[in-house]
Amino acid sequence: MVWGMETSTEGAAQPDSSPAAAVDPPAQAGPVEAAVETAETAVETAAGTAPHETAAEAAPPAIPPASLSPSRASDFMQCPLLYRFRVIDRLPEKPSEAATRGTLVHAVLERLFDAPAAERTAPRAKSLIPGQWDRLRETRPEVVELFADDPEGERLARWLGEAEQLVERWFTLEDPSRLEPAERELFVEAELESGLRLRGIIDRVDVAPTGEVRIVDYKTGKAPRPEYSEGALFQMKFYALVVWRLKNVVPRRLQLVYLGSGQVLTYDPVLADLERVERKLLALWEAIRLATETGDWRPRPTKLCGWCDHQAHCPEFGGTPPPYPLPLPLRATGQGG
């Protein structure tokens, strides 16, 4: 099968470049189905209060959302205000050790397949880590800040050792000498009949000689508890939907490889799954569209708030969001009847 899709290039601007795309976030407070249902009704039940305003802060020019990725969909379901901060305000976020380690491990696993099958060994993979870390520092200079207070390099050495352990564990879960991926770090984008554009980056696509497709995603955290598996599979079903719309092929298997706990979560989708995901995404996009037009982005407090970089701007923590950078209807600004 010739895929004819764009493979991402290192250093290029890509969607899903946030930490959430590199590593799995902390355990969600509930299944993603319930979160989407909340999103479907959030705008209908909102009171319509406009965000408070403060002095303008330096930020790239704001533009309305034009597409949806798995990470940004998860952001809105987790907290609409977080989505606003990331997509519309584009507030900066500090790099984290966990997210950067995930990016490093992903790069190593991708590059390993450049070697002949017989040379795809654990020692070879671990030997790629220093070079990929150097490349990451070149393309994303901000990650150097992570170890600015580590003059002796002890924390860095420990951090690189943890990356080695994750890479080594992968070999207990899959045998790369028996794999020949059709695509690695594949950027995919599809426009639905509604006009909604879906986009993302798939870690690996395997295509069997019979044409069956497997979508694989690496996670450097631990596998979720069974009651949260639906939330974990949301990203994979999103990708499966895009592949189906692009190729008219329902992937045979979705596979999440959890390097943190040494587990593999698989799911075999059917067409009804993808149709259901599409309906949910359309409802989610409608909620995003209405929030964009009204400027009503409500915070949704959960246990995940402790991980958020934007507490200083969040009303739940006594902060004030920056001035809303997009035009608002007169009624939303208090100038109309």
N, C-alpha and C positions, 0 to 999 in steps of 0.2 A: 504494500500500500504506500503510495506517495502522499505524504501529509500536506506538503505545500503550505505549511504555516511558518510563521516567523520565529526563529530561535533567538532568544535574548543574547545580547553581547555584553561582555563584562564592562562595567563602567558606564553603560548607557542608562539613560533615564528610563525607569520601569515603574509600572504600577506595583502596589503591594511591597514597597520597599521599607515599610515600617517594621519595628520589632515584631509585631504580631505576625508578620509574614514569614519571619525567619524561625521563630520558635512558637510552640503552642503557649497560649496565655494561661494564667491560673485557672483552676476549675471554675466553670461557669456556675451561676447560681441556679440554673434550671435548664431543661431541654430547649433547644433552639426553636422547636415548634411553638412553645408557649411564648417565647420572645417575639416571634414573628407576629403571632396573634395580637400581642400587646402593641406592636408597631402599627398594625392595621387599624387599631382604634385610637391610637395616641392623639392624632390630630383632631379627631371628632370630639374627644372629651377634653381637649385643652381649653383653658380659659382665654387664651389669646393675649397674654401679657407679654409686652415687648421686653427684650433684655435691657438691663441697665447699661449705661454708657460711661466710659472713662476716656481719658486722653488717648488719642490715636497712638498706636505702636507701629514700629517699622515692620512691614510684612509685605510679601509679594502681592501684586494686584489681585483682588478677589474676582473669581468667576463662578457662575453657577455650576453645580455638579453636572457632568455630561455623560458619565458612565458609572458602572458599579462593579466593584471587585469583591471577592470573598471577604477580605479584611475590612473594607469600608462597610459592607453590609453588616458584618459582625459588630463594627463600631456603633452603627445606628441602633441595632437591636440591643446592645449593651447599654448605650447612653446616647440619646440624640445630641446632647451638648458636646460630647466627645467627638462625634462625627463632625459637628460644625467647626470645632477647634482645629481638627486635622484637615478637613477638606476645603472649607471656606476661608477661615482665618489663617490657615496654614501656620499655626504657631510652632515654633521649634521645639524639638524634644531631644533630651540628652541621650546619647547612646548608653545602652546597658551592657553589662558583661554577658548576661544570658543571651540577649538578642544577637550580639556580635559573635558570640561563640557559635550560635546557630548558623549565622551567615557563613562563618569560616568552615564549619563542617559540611554545609551544603556545597560549598565551592570545591572542597576536597573530593567529595563523592562524585561530583560532576566530572572533575578532571581525571579521576582514576580511569574512567572509561576511554580516555585517549590512548591508554596503554593496551597492548595485545592481551587477549583473554588470559593467557598463562601467567602474565605479569601482574595481574590484579590481585595482589596479596595485601595482607594487613601491614607488613613492614613498608611496602611501597606506598600505601595510602598514608601512613603516618609520616613518611618522609616528605610528603607534599605539604604538610601543615606549615612549616616555616616560610616557604615560598608564597603560599596563598595568604598568609598573614601579612607578609610584606606587600603583596599586591593590594590587599584590603586597605592597608594604611595609605597607600598611594591614591587609591580611588575614593576613599572616604576618610580624609585626614582627621575628621572629628573623633574617630575611634581612638586616636592617640591619647586623648584626654583621660581615657579609662585608667591608664596606668601612669599618669603624670606624677602621682604621689608615691611612686614605687621605684625609687632610685636604684635600689639593689636588684630589682627585677624578680623578687621572690614571688609576688602575687602574679606577675605575668607568667612565670614558669609554672606555677600551680594551675593557672587558667589554661595554658597550652596543654598541660598534662590531662586536664579534664576533657579537652577536645580530643586528645589521643584516645582516651577511654571510650568516648562515644563512637569514634571512627572504628575502633577495634571491635566494639560490640556489634556493629553492623554486620560483620562477617559471621556472627553466630545466627543471624536472621536471614541473610541472603548470600548467595554465592555469585559474586560478580563475574567469575570466570565462565559461568553458564548463561550470562545475560548479554544481550546485544540490543540496547535500547534504540528504539526508532527515533526518539527525541529526548533531549535533556534541557532543562531550564527553558521550556518552550513557552513563549508568549503567545497567548490565544486571545482572540477578540471576535465576538459575534454580535450582530444587531438583530434583535427580535422583531417580529412583525409590528409590535407596538412602537418601535423606534428606540427602545431601551438597548443600550450597548453594554454588554458584559465583557469583562476582560480579566486576565490574571496570568500567572506564570505557573506552569505545571513542572514539578521537579523531574518527573520521568514518565515517558510513555513507552510501553512495551507492546509490540504487535506480533502476534503468533503467525506462523506460516499460513494458518487457516484464515487469517484476517481478524481474529479476536483481539480486542484492545484492552490493555490493563493500564490504569492510571495509578501512579505511585507517588506518595508524598512522604518525605522524611520529617520527623519531629524529634527535636532534641530533648524534649521533656518526657514526662511519664504518661502512660496511657490513662485515659479517664476511667472513672468507675462506670460499670455497665449502664447505670441510669442516665449517664451523660454522653453515651456513645452517639446518640442522634446529633447532638451539638457538634461533636468532633467530626462527624461525616458531612456536615453542612458544606464545608469547603469542597469536599470531593464531589458531592452531588452537583454543586455549582459548576465545577469543571466538566463533569459528565454532560451536563446540559449544554455547555458551550460546544463540546465535541460533537454532540448529537446534532446541534443546529448547523455546525460547519460541515460535517461529514455524513450526516444522516446515518450514523452508527451509534448504537447504544453500547458504551463500554461494557465488556464482559465482567470486569472486576475493578473495584476501587480498593486501594490498599494503603493503609497508614502504617508506617514503620516507626515505632517509638524507640529511639535509641536510649532514652533515659531509663526506661524500665525493661528494655529487651523484649518488647511485645509487638505483635503485628495484628492490626485490626483490619478485617476485610469485609466487603459488602458487595453483593452482586445486584446491581440495579436493574430495574425493568422500566419500560417506557412510562408506565403510570407514575413512577417515582419522579422522573424528570419533568413530566407535565405538572405534577404537584409543586415541585420546586419553582417552576416558571411562574405559576400563579402566585406563589408566595412572594417571589421577587418583584412581580408587577405591583402587588399591594404595598410592598415595602418602598418601592420607588415612588409610588403615589404619595406615601406619607412623607418621604424626603422632599418631593416637589412642593407639597403644601407648606412644609416647614421652611423651605427656602424662600417661598414667596411671602410668607407672613413674618419671618424672623423669629418664630416661636420654637426655640430649641430647649426643651425641658431637660434638666439633669435627671438621671435615674440612679439614685444611690444604691450601690451594692457593695459587697465585700471587695470587689475589684477596684474600688475608688482608691484604696491604699497604694495601688500601683500606678496611679495616674500622674503624669507630669504637670497637669494643668490645674492643680488645686488652688493656686493663687488667683486664678480667673473664675473659679467655680463658686456659685452662690452657696452651695452646700458646705463650703469651707470658709465662708465669709468673704469670698472674692467677688470680683465684678468682671463679667466678660468685656472684651474690647468692643468699641462701637461696631454695630453690624455694618459690614462693608458693602452690602448689596442694597439696591433700591427696595423700598417697602411700599405697600399700598397706603393711601392716606389714612385709612382707619387704623392701621397698625402703628402709625406714628402719632396718632391723636389729633390729626389735623382735619379729619372729616367727620361727617355725621353718621 
